[in-house]
Amino acid sequence: MDRIYASRVELHDLDRADGFHKKISRHGYSVEELAKSENKGETFIRDLLHLGKLPEVARQAFRNGEISKSVCVLISSIPDEERRVEFAKEVLHKYGEPMSFRKAKKWKEQYYMKELKGAPFPLDDLSLDPEWRYTCTKGSCPDWNGNTPQQWQGKRADICLNPDHYAKLVRLNEARVRRRTKDFQSAGEREFGIHSDVSR
């Protein structure tokens, strides 16, 4: 009887995620192969794989039933580990109690994602930040949403998943515009001075 009961006990999603990661690392399974072997959709598999990157504080909260799997996916799908931990702590403690999925999703979209459409800097300019070897375009930056299918956020591809660097690019572009404006004004003043001397 105990054996029959034990066979029916569902594994926790975190344990299933750990098992999937082992299949990938040890046996070379792809997401598509895992989906077929588990008779599940690829989205289901990807969501579980996200949980492998869940910070410990969020793992404990998930096991204790304090946050849902959907909230955990929101946390674990953030590319940068430090920001994952930061977001997890905000989700758990910002309002004195864990956020709902809707509130956590809204918070993430506001503070951890930036739409690139209408960005105030050229997306394909590699010279804007010499310390960053990518452009904000398809096929280049690992923080460009469409370039990381395994970490896909929302419905759009042209989203920056690194808002801190987005803010840096905004500052660098503003500084460059100011320099160019100043250089243009200086050039105009020099040209005006030459013409004034000639007219005399």
N, C-alpha and C positions, 0 to 999 in steps of 0.2 A: 504493500500500500504506500509506504513511504517512498519507494522508488518511482511509482507511478506519479505521485504528487510532485516529486522533485523534477521529473521530466517535463512537467507542465509549467514550472516556475519560469517566468520570463526573465531573461537577463536584463540588467539595467542598461540603458542606452550607452552609458560610459564604458561599460564592459564590452558591449558589442562594438563600439568604436575602436577600442583597443585591439579587439580581435581582427577587425578589418585592416587596421594599420599593420598588424603582423602579417596578414596575408599579402599585403602589398610589398612590404619590405623583405619578407623571407621568400615569398613564392612568385613575386612579380605580377600579381593580379592588377588589372586595370579596373577603373570604375565600371566600365561596361561589363567586364567579366564578373565582377562582384554582384552587379545588379542582376545578371542572369542567374548566377548561382544561388542568390538569395530570393529570387523571384520578386524583386523590388524594383522601383523606378530609380533612375540614376540620380534624381534630385534627392531622394531619400538617402541614398548611399553617400552623396556629397555632404549632406547635412550632418550625418553621423561622423564622417571623417573630420569635419570641422571641429567636432567635440574633442578631438585629440589635442588641440591647441588651447583648450579651455584652461585658464589660470586656476590654480589650486583653490583659491578662495571661492571661485564660482563652481568648481567641481563639488565642493562640500555643500554649497547651498543647493545645488541641483539634486544631490543624493538625499538631502534633508527635505526636499519638496518645496523649498522656498522660492525657486524660480523654475520656469518651464523650459522645455527643450528648445522652443522657438526663441526664447530670450538668450539661451546659451549659444545658439547659432549666431545670433546678432553679435555676441561678445567674441566668440572664437574665430569669426570670419574676418576680424580686423587684422591686417597683415603684420603690423609691428607688435612685438611682444609687450613692450613697455606700455603702449597705448591700450592693448587688450586688458592688462592689469588695471590700468587707470579707469577704463570704461566699466570693468566688472565692479570695482569699488563704488563707482558712482551709481550703477544700477542697484546695488545692494543697500547703499547707505545715504544717498543724496537726499531722499525725502523721509528718512527715518524708518522706512520699510522698503522691501524690494519693489522695483518698478514692474508694472504690467508690461506685456509685450508692446502694446500700442505706445505707451509712454517711453519705453526704452528705444523703440524704433525711431520715434520723433527726436529723442535726445541724440541718437547716433547720427541721424541725417543732418542735424543742426551743427554738431560739434566734431564729427569724425568723417564727414564726406563733403566734397565741394563739387558742384556742377561746373564743368569746363566750358559749357556753352556760354558765350558772352564774357569769358575771362578777360580781365584788363591787361593781358600780356600776350605776346605771340606764342602759340602753343608749340610751334615747330622751331623755335630759336634755341639752339644748343649753347649759344654763347652767353645767354642771360645769366646762367649760374655755372661758372667754370668748374665748380666742385661737384656738379651733378651731371652724369654722363648720358642722361636720357632726355628726350623731348616728351611733351605731354600729348603724345599721339599714339595711334594704333601700332602695335608691334614694337614699341620702344620701352616706355616706363613700366616697371612692375607694379606701380601704384595706380596705373590707369586701369579702371575697372574692367574694360573689355579684354585686357591682356592677361587676366588671371581668372579663367573660368572656374577654377576650384575655389575662388574667394569672391565670386560674383555677388555684388550688392545691388538690390533693387532691380529695376527694369532697363536702365540705360547703361550703355558702354562708356560714354564720355563723362565719367565721374572720377575725380581724384580721391584716392583713399588715404592720402597723406596731407591733411589740411595744414599742418605746420609748414611743410615745404611749399604748399600753395601760397600761404601768407608770405613766405620768404620771397617767392617769385614776384608777388605783387609789389613788395618793398623795393626789390632790385629794379623792377621795371620803372617804378615811379622815380627812383634815383637817376636812372638812365635818361628818362624824359627830361628831368630837371637839368641834367648836364648838357644835353643837346640843346635845350632851350637857351641856356646860358651861353653856350658856344655860338649859337646862331645870333643872339643879341650882341655878343662881343664882336663877331664878324661884321655885323651891320654897323656897329659904331665905328669900327676901323674904316669900313668903306665910306661911311658918311664923312669921316675926318679927312680922308684922302680927297674926296670931291670938294670939300670945303676949302682945302689948301689950294687946289687947282683953280677954283673960282676966284680966289683972291689974286 
